[in-house]
């Protein structure tokens, strides 16, 4: 596992995984109509969607910390940071 313990791999995973999970969540929960018509308030659907999309990164971060792949887990946290900051900004 040491050959995968790189910052850039973690950053890529941290940026791609929330987007993929968010799109899957939108499709499964059928949220396309509120997002297309922009019928959501600042603290409504969008902020909750961003919070939900960050959850897989945090679960993956826990797995990487327990397997002692520190650089990979730091990269995942750095990759998840834009989603966390966006969700906090939208909810204000």
N, C-alpha and C positions, 0 to 999 in steps of 0.2 A: 504494500500500500504506500510505501515511501516514494515510489516514482510518480504517484498522482498527487502527492502533497505539495502543491504549488499554488501560489496566490492567484495567478491568472485563471487557473481552472476553477477555483472557488468563485472568483468574480463573475465568470461566464455563467456558471451554474446559478449564482445568486441573482443574476439579471434575467436569465431565460426562464427559470422554473416558475417564478410568480406570474409572468406573462402567460405562460402555457396553462397554469392552473387557473388563472383568472378567466381566460377564454373558455376553458372547459366548464368552469362554474357558471359562467353566463349562459352557455349553451344548455347545460343540464337544468338550471333553474329558470330558463326561459326569460331572461332579463333583457333581451334584445330590444323589445318595444320601449321600455322606459329609457334605455340608453340612446336609441335612435331619435326619439322625439324630445330628448333633453327634458324629460318631466321628472327631474329629481332636484331636491334642494341641496344646499351645500353640505349639510350633515347627513344626507340620506343614503341613497343607493351607492353612489360613487365611493364615499369614504369607507363604507362597510365592505364593498368589493375589494378595495385596496388592502384593508385589514385581513380579509380572508385569503387574498392572494399571497400575502407574506407568510402565512402559517406554514406552508411546506418548507420554506427556507429555514424557519426556526426549528422545525422538527429535524431537518437535515443537519442543522448546526449542532443540535444535541447529539446526533449519531456520530458526527465527526469529532466532537469533543470526547466522547466516550472511547473512540478508537485511537485517540492521541494523534490525530492528523491536524496539528495546530495551524499550519499555514493555510490549509484548505478551508478550515472552519473560519479563519479570519477573513479569507477571501469571500466566503459565502455571506458573512456579516456585512462586509463592505458592499457587496452586490445587492443586498437587501435594503441597505440604507436609503437609497433614493425612493423606494416604495414606501418605507416607513415615514420618511419626511413628507412625501406627497400626501399620504393619508392623514397625517397630522395637520398639514396645511389646508387640505380640503375640509376637514371637520371643524376648523375654526371659523 
